[in-house]
Amino acid sequence: MFSRRWFPANARECERNASDFLREQTTETSEMIEVVCNDRLGKKVRVKCNQEDTIGDLKKLIAAQTGTRWDKIVLKKWYTIFKDHVSLGDYEIHDGMNLELYYQ
């Protein structure tokens, strides 16, 4: 009724298939994206980063370019304040996206 290839023989084969899948996923999503941050006071920053990076990592990259402390930076999109520990991919931040840059 079902062929044997649909059901792995043992747990090692399942782990091997899962690790291959994860390796393929990480190689596909490891491309660099560019995020534009504007504070509407004359400072516009373009930052290259990965989607796996966290908001905290993005703030540190912005701080390196602007000269401000990273913990004084607040990133928003409309009324959503981005948390430091969440990744850019989880917030669905893509290439070329504009974020609002505020200072705390």
C-alpha distances in whole Angstrom, upper triangle without the diagonal:
4,7,10,12,11,12,16,17,20,23,25,22,21,25,25,23,25,28,28,27,30,32,31,32,35,36,35,38,40,42,46,47,51,52,55,57,60,63,65,68,68,65,62,60,57,55,52,49,45,43,42,46,47,50,52,52,53,56,57,56,58,61,61,62,64,66,65,64,60,60,63,60,58,56,55,53,55,55,52,53,51,51,51,48,46,44,45,41,41,44,42,45,45,47,50,50,54,54,57,60,62,64,64
4,6,8,7,9,12,14,17,19,21,18,18,22,22,19,21,25,24,23,26,28,27,28,32,32,32,34,37,39,42,43,47,48,52,54,57,60,62,65,65,62,59,56,53,51,48,45,42,40,39,42,44,47,49,48,49,52,53,53,55,57,58,59,61,63,62,60,57,57,59,57,55,52,52,50,52,52,49,50,48,47,48,45,42,41,41,38,38,41,39,42,41,43,47,47,50,51,54,56,59,61,61
4,6,6,8,11,12,16,18,19,16,16,20,20,17,20,23,22,22,25,26,25,27,30,31,30,33,35,38,41,43,46,48,51,53,57,59,62,65,64,62,58,56,53,50,47,44,41,39,38,42,43,46,48,47,48,52,52,52,54,57,57,58,60,62,61,60,56,57,59,57,55,52,52,50,52,53,50,51,48,48,48,45,42,40,41,37,38,41,39,42,41,43,46,47,50,51,54,56,59,61,61
4,6,6,8,8,12,15,16,13,14,17,17,15,18,21,20,20,23,25,24,26,29,30,30,32,34,37,40,42,46,47,51,53,56,59,61,64,64,61,58,55,52,49,46,43,40,38,37,40,42,45,47,46,47,50,51,51,53,55,55,57,59,61,60,58,55,55,58,56,54,52,51,50,52,53,49,50,47,47,46,43,41,39,40,37,37,40,39,42,41,43,46,47,50,51,54,56,58,60,60
4,5,7,9,12,14,15,11,12,15,14,12,15,18,17,17,20,21,21,23,25,26,26,29,31,33,37,38,42,44,48,50,53,56,58,61,61,58,54,52,49,46,43,40,36,35,34,37,39,42,44,43,44,47,48,47,50,52,52,53,56,57,57,55,52,52,55,53,51,49,49,47,50,50,47,48,45,44,44,41,38,36,37,34,34,37,36,38,38,39,43,43,47,48,51,52,55,57,57
4,6,9,12,14,15,12,11,15,14,12,14,17,16,16,19,21,20,21,24,25,25,27,30,32,36,37,41,42,46,48,51,54,56,59,59,56,53,50,47,45,42,39,35,33,32,36,37,40,42,41,42,46,46,46,48,51,51,52,54,56,55,54,50,50,53,51,49,46,46,45,47,47,44,45,42,42,42,38,36,34,35,32,32,35,34,36,36,37,41,41,45,45,49,50,53,55,55
4,6,9,11,12,10,9,13,13,12,14,17,17,16,19,21,21,22,25,26,27,28,31,33,37,38,42,43,47,49,52,55,57,60,60,57,54,51,48,45,43,39,36,34,32,36,37,40,42,41,43,46,46,46,49,51,51,52,55,56,55,54,50,50,53,51,49,47,47,46,48,48,44,45,42,41,41,38,36,34,36,32,32,36,35,37,37,39,43,43,46,46,49,51,53,55,55
4,6,8,9,6,6,10,10,9,12,14,14,15,17,19,20,21,23,25,25,27,29,32,36,37,41,42,46,48,51,54,56,59,59,56,53,50,47,44,41,38,34,33,31,34,36,39,41,40,41,44,45,45,47,49,49,51,53,55,54,52,48,49,52,50,48,46,46,45,48,48,44,45,42,41,40,37,35,33,35,32,32,35,34,37,37,38,42,42,46,46,49,50,52,54,54
4,7,8,7,8,11,12,12,14,16,17,18,20,22,22,24,26,27,28,30,32,35,38,40,44,45,49,51,55,57,60,62,62,59,56,53,50,47,44,41,37,36,34,37,38,42,43,42,44,47,47,47,50,52,52,53,56,57,56,54,51,51,54,52,51,49,49,48,51,51,47,48,45,43,43,39,38,36,38,35,35,38,38,40,40,42,45,46,49,49,52,53,55,57,57
4,6,6,7,9,10,11,13,15,16,17,19,20,22,23,25,27,28,30,31,34,37,39,43,44,48,50,53,55,58,61,61,57,54,51,49,46,43,39,36,34,32,35,36,40,41,40,42,45,45,45,48,50,50,52,54,55,54,52,48,49,52,50,49,47,48,47,50,49,46,46,43,41,40,37,35,34,36,33,33,37,37,39,39,41,45,45,48,48,51,51,53,55,54
4,5,5,6,9,10,11,12,14,15,16,18,20,21,23,24,26,27,28,32,35,37,40,42,45,47,50,52,55,58,58,54,52,49,46,43,40,36,33,31,29,32,33,37,38,37,39,42,42,42,45,46,47,48,51,52,51,49,45,45,48,47,46,44,44,44,47,46,43,43,39,38,37,33,32,31,33,31,30,34,34,36,36,38,42,42,45,45,48,48,50,51,51
4,5,5,6,9,10,10,12,14,15,16,18,20,21,23,24,26,27,30,33,36,39,41,44,46,49,52,55,57,57,53,51,47,45,41,38,35,31,30,28,31,32,36,37,36,38,41,40,41,44,45,45,47,49,50,50,48,44,44,48,46,45,44,44,44,47,47,43,43,39,38,37,33,32,31,33,30,30,34,34,36,36,38,41,41,44,44,47,48,50,51,51
4,5,5,6,9,10,11,12,14,15,17,18,20,21,23,25,26,29,32,35,38,40,44,45,49,51,54,57,56,53,50,47,44,41,38,35,31,30,28,31,33,36,37,36,38,41,41,41,44,46,45,47,50,51,50,48,45,45,48,47,46,44,44,44,46,46,43,43,40,38,37,34,32,31,32,30,30,34,33,35,35,36,40,40,44,44,47,48,50,51,51
4,5,5,6,9,10,11,12,14,15,17,18,20,21,23,24,28,31,33,36,38,41,43,47,49,52,54,54,51,48,45,42,39,36,33,29,28,25,29,30,34,35,34,36,39,39,39,42,44,44,45,48,49,48,46,43,43,46,44,43,41,41,41,43,43,40,40,37,35,34,31,29,28,30,27,27,30,30,32,32,34,38,38,41,41,44,45,47,48,48
4,5,5,6,9,10,10,12,14,15,16,18,20,21,22,26,29,31,34,36,39,41,45,47,50,52,52,48,46,43,40,37,34,30,27,25,23,26,28,31,32,31,33,36,36,36,39,41,41,43,45,46,45,43,40,40,43,41,41,39,39,39,42,42,38,38,35,33,32,28,27,26,28,25,25,29,29,31,31,33,36,36,39,39,42,43,45,46,46
4,5,5,6,9,10,11,12,14,15,17,19,20,21,24,28,30,34,35,39,41,45,47,50,52,52,48,45,42,39,36,33,30,26,25,23,26,28,32,33,32,33,37,36,36,39,41,41,42,45,46,46,44,40,41,44,42,42,40,40,40,43,43,39,39,36,34,33,30,29,27,28,26,26,30,29,31,31,32,36,36,39,40,43,43,46,47,47
4,6,5,6,9,10,11,12,14,16,17,19,20,23,27,29,32,34,38,40,43,46,49,51,51,47,44,41,38,35,32,29,25,24,22,26,28,31,33,31,33,36,36,36,39,41,41,42,45,46,46,44,40,41,44,42,41,38,39,38,41,41,38,38,35,34,33,30,28,26,27,24,25,28,27,29,29,30,34,34,38,38,41,42,45,46,47
4,5,5,6,9,10,11,12,14,16,17,18,22,25,27,30,32,35,37,41,43,46,48,48,45,42,39,36,33,30,27,23,21,19,23,25,28,29,28,30,33,33,33,36,38,38,39,42,43,42,41,37,38,41,38,37,35,36,35,38,38,34,35,31,30,29,26,24,22,24,21,21,25,24,26,26,28,32,32,35,35,38,39,41,43,43
4,5,5,6,9,10,11,12,14,16,16,20,23,25,29,30,34,36,40,42,45,47,47,43,40,37,34,31,28,25,21,20,18,21,23,27,28,26,28,31,31,31,34,36,36,37,40,41,41,39,35,36,39,37,36,34,35,35,38,38,35,34,31,30,28,25,24,22,23,21,21,25,24,26,26,27,31,31,34,34,38,38,40,42,42
4,5,5,6,9,10,11,12,15,16,19,22,24,28,30,34,36,40,42,45,47,47,43,40,37,34,31,28,25,21,20,19,22,25,28,29,28,29,32,32,32,35,37,36,38,40,42,42,40,37,38,41,38,38,35,36,36,39,39,36,36,32,31,30,27,25,23,24,21,22,26,25,26,25,26,30,31,34,35,38,39,41,43,44
4,5,5,6,9,10,11,13,15,17,21,23,26,28,32,34,37,40,43,45,45,42,38,35,32,30,26,23,20,18,17,21,23,26,28,26,27,31,31,31,33,36,35,36,39,41,40,39,35,36,39,37,36,33,33,33,36,36,33,33,30,29,28,25,23,21,21,18,19,23,21,23,23,24,28,28,32,32,36,37,39,41,42
4,5,5,6,9,10,11,12,15,19,20,24,26,29,31,35,37,40,42,42,39,36,33,30,27,24,21,17,16,14,17,19,23,24,23,24,28,28,27,30,32,32,33,36,37,37,35,32,33,36,33,32,30,31,30,33,34,30,30,27,26,25,22,20,17,19,16,17,20,20,21,21,22,26,26,29,30,33,34,36,38,38
4,5,5,6,9,10,11,14,17,20,23,25,29,31,35,38,40,43,42,38,35,32,29,26,23,20,16,16,14,17,20,24,25,23,24,28,28,27,30,32,31,32,35,37,37,35,32,33,36,34,33,31,32,32,35,35,32,32,28,27,26,23,21,19,20,17,19,22,21,22,21,22,26,27,30,30,34,34,37,38,39
4,6,5,6,9,10,13,16,19,22,25,28,31,34,37,40,42,41,38,35,32,29,26,22,20,16,15,15,18,21,24,26,24,25,28,29,27,30,33,32,33,36,37,37,36,33,34,37,34,34,31,32,31,34,35,32,32,28,28,27,25,22,19,19,17,19,22,20,21,20,21,24,25,29,30,33,34,37,39,40
4,6,5,6,9,11,15,16,20,22,26,28,31,34,37,39,39,35,32,29,26,23,20,18,14,12,12,15,18,21,23,21,22,26,26,25,27,30,30,31,33,35,35,34,30,32,34,31,30,28,28,27,30,31,28,28,25,25,24,21,19,16,16,13,15,18,16,18,17,18,22,22,26,26,30,31,34,35,37
4,5,5,6,9,12,15,18,20,24,26,30,32,35,37,37,33,30,27,24,21,18,15,11,11,9,13,16,19,21,18,19,23,23,22,25,27,27,28,30,32,32,31,27,29,31,29,28,26,27,27,30,31,27,27,23,23,22,19,17,14,15,12,15,18,16,17,16,17,21,21,25,25,28,29,32,33,34
4,6,5,8,12,14,18,20,24,27,30,33,36,38,37,34,30,27,24,21,17,15,12,12,11,15,18,21,23,20,21,24,24,23,25,28,27,28,31,33,33,32,29,31,33,31,30,28,29,28,32,33,30,29,26,26,24,22,20,17,17,15,17,20,18,18,17,17,21,22,25,26,30,30,33,35,36
4,6,7,11,13,17,19,23,25,29,32,34,37,36,32,29,26,23,20,17,15,11,11,12,15,18,21,23,21,20,24,25,23,25,28,28,28,31,33,33,33,29,31,33,30,29,27,27,26,29,31,28,28,25,25,24,22,20,16,15,13,16,18,16,16,14,14,18,20,23,24,28,29,32,34,36
4,6,9,10,14,16,19,22,25,28,31,33,32,29,26,23,20,17,14,12,8,7,8,11,14,17,19,17,17,21,21,20,22,25,25,25,28,30,30,29,26,27,29,26,26,23,24,23,26,27,24,24,21,21,20,19,16,13,12,9,13,15,13,13,11,12,16,17,20,21,24,25,29,31,32
4,7,9,13,15,19,21,25,28,30,33,31,28,25,22,19,16,12,10,6,7,8,10,14,16,18,15,15,19,19,17,20,23,22,23,26,27,28,27,24,26,28,25,25,23,24,24,27,28,25,25,21,22,20,19,17,13,12,11,14,16,15,14,12,12,16,17,20,21,24,25,28,30,31
4,7,10,13,17,19,23,26,29,31,29,26,23,20,16,14,10,9,6,8,10,11,15,17,19,16,15,19,19,17,19,22,21,21,24,26,27,27,24,26,28,25,25,22,23,23,26,28,25,25,22,22,21,20,18,15,13,12,16,17,15,13,11,10,13,15,18,20,23,24,27,29,31
4,7,10,13,16,20,23,25,27,26,22,19,16,13,10,6,5,5,7,10,10,14,15,17,14,13,16,16,14,16,19,18,18,21,23,24,24,21,24,25,22,22,19,21,21,24,26,24,23,20,21,19,19,17,14,12,12,16,16,14,12,10,8,11,13,16,17,20,21,24,26,28
4,7,10,13,17,20,22,24,23,20,16,14,10,8,6,6,6,7,10,10,13,13,16,14,11,15,16,13,14,18,18,17,19,22,22,23,20,22,23,20,20,17,18,17,21,23,21,20,18,19,18,19,16,13,10,11,14,14,12,9,7,5,7,9,12,13,17,18,21,24,26
4,7,10,13,17,19,21,19,16,13,10,7,5,4,6,8,10,13,12,14,14,16,14,11,14,15,12,12,16,16,14,16,19,20,21,18,21,22,18,18,15,16,16,19,22,20,19,17,19,18,19,18,15,11,13,16,15,13,10,8,5,5,7,9,11,14,15,19,21,24
4,7,10,13,15,18,17,14,10,8,6,5,6,8,10,10,13,12,13,11,14,13,9,11,13,11,10,14,15,13,14,18,18,19,16,19,19,15,15,11,13,12,16,18,16,16,14,16,16,18,16,13,10,12,15,13,12,8,8,6,5,5,6,7,11,12,15,18,20
4,7,10,12,14,13,11,7,6,5,6,9,11,14,14,17,15,16,13,16,15,11,12,14,12,10,13,14,12,13,16,17,18,16,19,18,14,14,11,12,12,15,17,16,16,15,18,17,20,18,16,13,16,18,15,14,11,10,9,7,6,5,6,9,9,13,16,19
4,7,9,11,11,8,6,5,6,8,11,13,15,16,18,16,15,12,14,14,10,10,13,11,8,11,13,11,11,14,14,15,14,16,15,11,11,8,9,10,13,15,15,14,13,16,16,18,17,16,14,17,18,15,16,12,13,12,10,8,6,5,6,6,9,12,15
4,6,8,8,6,4,6,9,11,15,16,19,19,22,19,19,15,17,17,14,13,15,14,11,13,15,13,11,15,14,16,15,17,15,12,11,10,10,11,13,15,15,15,15,18,18,21,20,20,17,20,21,18,18,15,16,15,12,11,7,6,5,5,9,11,15
4,5,7,6,7,9,12,14,18,19,22,22,24,21,20,16,17,18,15,13,16,15,11,13,15,13,11,14,12,15,14,16,13,10,10,9,10,12,13,15,15,14,15,18,18,22,21,21,19,22,23,20,21,18,19,19,16,14,11,9,6,4,6,8,12
4,6,7,8,11,14,17,20,22,25,25,27,25,23,20,21,22,18,17,20,19,15,16,19,16,14,17,16,18,18,19,16,14,13,13,13,13,14,16,17,17,18,21,22,25,25,24,22,25,26,22,23,20,21,20,17,16,12,11,8,8,9,11,15
4,6,9,12,15,18,22,24,27,27,29,26,25,22,22,23,20,18,20,19,15,16,18,16,13,15,14,17,18,19,16,14,15,15,15,17,17,19,20,19,20,23,23,27,27,27,24,28,28,25,26,23,24,23,20,19,15,14,11,10,10,11,15
4,6,10,13,16,20,22,26,26,29,26,25,22,23,23,20,18,20,18,15,16,17,14,12,15,15,18,19,21,18,16,17,16,17,18,19,21,22,21,22,24,24,28,28,27,25,28,29,26,26,23,23,22,19,18,15,14,12,11,12,14,17
4,7,10,13,17,19,22,23,26,23,22,19,20,19,16,15,16,15,11,12,14,10,8,11,12,15,15,18,15,13,14,14,15,17,18,20,21,19,20,22,22,25,25,24,22,25,26,23,24,20,21,20,17,16,13,12,11,9,11,12,16
4,7,10,14,16,19,20,23,20,20,17,18,18,14,14,15,13,10,12,13,10,9,13,13,16,16,18,17,14,14,13,14,15,17,20,20,19,18,21,20,24,23,22,19,22,24,21,21,17,17,16,13,13,10,10,10,9,12,14,17
4,6,10,13,16,17,20,17,17,15,16,15,11,11,12,10,7,10,11,7,8,11,12,15,14,17,16,13,14,12,14,15,18,20,20,18,17,19,18,21,21,19,17,20,22,19,19,16,16,14,12,12,10,10,10,9,12,14,17
4,7,10,13,15,18,15,16,15,16,14,11,12,13,10,8,12,12,9,11,14,15,17,16,19,18,15,16,14,15,16,19,21,20,19,18,20,19,21,20,18,15,18,20,18,18,14,13,11,9,10,9,10,12,12,15,17,20
4,6,10,12,14,12,13,12,13,11,8,10,10,7,7,10,10,9,11,14,15,16,14,17,17,14,15,13,15,16,20,22,20,19,16,18,16,18,17,15,13,15,18,17,16,13,12,10,10,11,11,11,13,13,16,17,20
4,7,10,12,11,13,13,14,11,9,12,12,8,10,13,12,11,14,17,18,19,16,19,20,17,18,16,18,18,22,24,22,20,18,19,17,18,17,14,12,14,17,16,16,12,11,9,10,11,13,13,16,16,19,21,23
4,7,8,7,10,10,12,9,7,11,11,8,11,14,13,13,16,18,19,18,16,18,20,17,17,15,17,18,22,23,20,19,16,17,15,15,14,11,9,11,14,14,14,11,10,9,11,12,14,14,17,16,20,21,23
4,5,5,9,11,13,10,9,13,13,12,14,17,16,17,20,22,22,21,18,20,22,19,19,17,18,19,22,24,21,20,16,17,15,15,13,9,8,9,12,13,12,10,10,10,12,13,15,16,19,19,22,23,25
4,5,8,10,12,11,10,14,15,14,15,18,19,19,21,23,23,22,19,20,22,19,19,16,17,17,20,21,18,18,14,15,14,13,11,7,5,5,8,9,9,7,8,9,12,12,15,15,18,19,21,23,25
4,6,10,12,10,11,14,15,14,16,19,19,20,22,24,23,22,19,20,22,20,19,17,18,19,22,23,19,18,15,14,13,11,9,6,6,6,9,11,11,10,11,13,16,15,18,17,20,20,23,24,25
4,7,8,6,7,10,11,11,13,15,16,17,19,20,20,18,15,16,19,16,16,14,16,17,21,22,18,17,13,12,10,9,8,5,6,8,10,11,12,11,12,13,16,15,16,15,18,18,20,21,22
4,5,5,6,9,10,11,13,14,16,17,19,20,18,17,13,14,16,14,13,12,14,16,19,19,16,14,10,9,6,6,5,4,6,9,9,10,12,11,13,15,17,15,16,14,16,16,18,19,19
4,5,5,6,9,10,10,12,14,16,16,17,16,14,10,11,13,11,10,8,11,13,16,16,13,10,7,7,5,6,6,6,6,10,10,9,12,10,13,15,16,14,14,11,13,12,14,15,16
4,5,5,6,9,10,10,12,15,15,16,14,12,8,8,11,10,10,10,13,16,19,18,15,12,9,8,4,6,8,9,10,13,13,13,15,14,16,18,19,17,17,14,15,13,14,14,15
4,5,5,6,9,10,11,13,14,15,14,12,9,11,13,12,13,12,15,17,21,21,18,15,12,11,8,9,10,9,10,13,14,14,16,14,15,16,17,16,17,15,16,15,16,16,17
4,5,5,6,9,10,11,12,14,13,12,9,11,13,10,11,9,12,14,18,19,16,14,11,11,9,11,11,9,9,12,14,13,14,11,13,13,14,13,13,11,13,12,14,15,16
4,5,5,6,9,10,10,11,10,9,5,8,9,7,8,8,12,14,18,18,16,13,10,11,8,11,12,12,11,15,16,15,17,14,16,16,16,15,14,11,12,10,11,11,13
4,5,5,6,9,10,10,9,8,5,8,10,9,11,12,15,18,21,22,19,16,14,13,10,13,14,14,14,17,18,18,19,17,18,18,19,18,17,15,15,13,14,14,15
4,5,5,7,9,10,10,10,8,12,13,11,13,13,16,18,22,23,20,18,15,16,13,15,16,14,13,17,19,18,19,16,17,16,16,16,15,14,15,13,15,15,17
4,5,5,6,8,8,9,7,11,11,9,11,10,14,16,19,20,19,16,14,15,13,16,17,16,14,18,19,18,19,15,17,16,15,15,13,12,12,10,12,12,14
4,5,5,5,5,6,5,9,9,8,11,12,16,18,21,22,20,17,16,16,14,17,18,18,17,21,22,20,22,19,20,20,19,18,17,15,14,11,12,11,13
4,6,6,7,8,8,12,13,12,15,15,19,21,24,25,24,21,19,19,16,19,20,19,18,22,24,22,24,20,21,20,20,20,18,17,17,14,16,15,17
4,6,8,10,10,14,14,12,15,15,18,20,23,25,23,21,20,20,18,21,22,20,19,22,24,23,23,20,20,19,18,18,16,16,16,13,15,15,17
4,6,9,10,13,12,10,13,14,17,19,22,23,22,20,19,20,18,21,22,22,20,24,25,23,24,21,22,21,19,19,16,15,14,11,12,12,15
4,7,9,12,11,11,15,16,19,22,25,25,24,22,21,21,19,22,23,23,22,26,27,25,27,24,25,24,22,22,20,18,17,14,14,12,14
4,6,9,7,8,11,14,17,20,22,23,22,19,18,18,16,20,21,22,21,25,26,24,26,23,24,24,23,22,19,17,15,12,11,9,11
4,6,6,7,11,13,17,20,23,23,21,18,17,16,14,17,19,20,20,24,24,23,25,22,24,25,24,23,21,18,16,13,12,9,10
4,5,5,9,11,14,18,21,20,18,15,14,13,10,14,16,16,16,20,21,19,22,19,21,22,21,20,18,15,15,11,11,10,10
4,6,8,11,14,18,20,19,18,14,13,11,9,13,15,17,17,21,21,19,22,20,23,24,24,22,20,17,15,12,11,9,8
4,7,10,13,17,19,18,17,13,13,13,12,15,17,19,19,23,22,21,23,21,24,24,24,21,19,16,14,10,8,6,5
4,7,10,14,16,16,14,11,11,11,10,14,15,16,16,20,20,17,20,17,20,21,20,18,15,12,10,7,6,5,6
4,7,10,12,12,11,7,8,9,9,13,14,15,14,18,18,15,18,15,18,20,19,16,14,10,8,6,5,6,7
4,7,10,10,9,6,6,8,9,13,12,13,12,15,15,12,14,12,15,16,15,12,10,7,6,5,6,9,10
4,6,7,5,5,6,9,12,15,13,14,12,15,15,11,13,11,14,16,15,12,10,6,5,7,8,11,12
4,6,5,7,8,12,14,17,15,15,12,15,14,10,11,10,13,15,14,10,8,6,6,9,11,14,16
4,6,8,11,14,17,19,17,18,16,18,17,13,14,13,16,18,16,13,11,9,8,11,12,16,17
4,6,10,13,16,18,17,18,17,18,17,13,15,15,18,20,19,16,14,11,10,12,12,15,16
4,6,9,13,15,13,14,13,15,13,10,12,12,16,19,18,14,13,10,10,12,12,15,15
4,7,10,12,11,13,13,15,14,11,14,13,17,19,19,15,14,10,10,10,10,12,12
4,7,9,8,10,9,12,11,8,11,11,14,17,17,14,13,10,10,11,11,13,13
4,6,6,9,10,13,11,10,13,13,17,19,20,17,17,13,14,13,14,15,14
4,6,8,10,13,12,11,15,14,17,19,20,18,17,14,15,14,14,15,14
4,7,10,12,10,11,14,14,17,20,21,19,20,17,18,17,18,18,18
4,7,8,7,7,11,11,14,17,19,17,18,15,17,17,18,19,19
4,5,5,7,9,9,11,14,16,15,16,15,17,17,19,21,21
4,5,5,6,5,8,10,13,11,13,12,14,15,18,20,21
4,5,5,6,8,11,13,12,15,14,17,19,21,23,24
4,5,8,10,14,16,14,16,15,18,19,21,23,24
4,6,9,13,14,11,13,12,14,16,18,21,21
4,6,10,12,10,12,12,15,17,20,23,24
4,7,9,7,9,9,13,15,18,20,22
4,6,6,9,11,15,17,20,23,25
4,6,9,12,15,17,21,23,26
4,7,10,13,15,19,22,25
4,7,10,13,16,19,22
4,7,10,13,16,19
4,6,10,13,16
4,7,10,13
4,7,10
4,7
4
